[in-house]
Amino acid sequence: MATKLDGNSICSYPPEDLVIEDYGRFLKKKGKGMLSEERARTEPFTTSILDGIDLRETIRNWHERKIYVRQFQKISGDVGRWW
């Protein structure tokens, strides 16, 4: 049985492959999260909280008495797409 894959699934047959497909979706989500973390910037708070307070960086630099905020940059595209 030959079927064309449309990119929404890793395996096309049999139904037992659902576990593998779910794991593939998990890996895509995890990969996109890792890419998002790499593109995040941390900077001292000046006028805007941006995407939230970066507690780890604020505590690390507590001696400076500054609050650090984080800005996430959008990622275009999707993980795993090649076309």
Secondary structure, DSSP 8 states (H G I E B T S, - for coil): ------SS-S--S-GGGHHHHHHHHHHHHHHHHHHHHHT-EEEE-SS--TT-B-HHHHHHTGGGT--EEEE-----S-TT---
